[in-house]
């Protein structure tokens, strides 16, 4: 499974970078943010 670094917010002073499974993009051509690499990060 492909993983990515995701910034996870635990608290105001506790933000961590963790490996998360990379979401599957079914049709990237229909994504209106296709130039924004960060909007698929899931928190």
Order of alpha helices (4+ residues) and beta strands (2+ residues): beta-beta
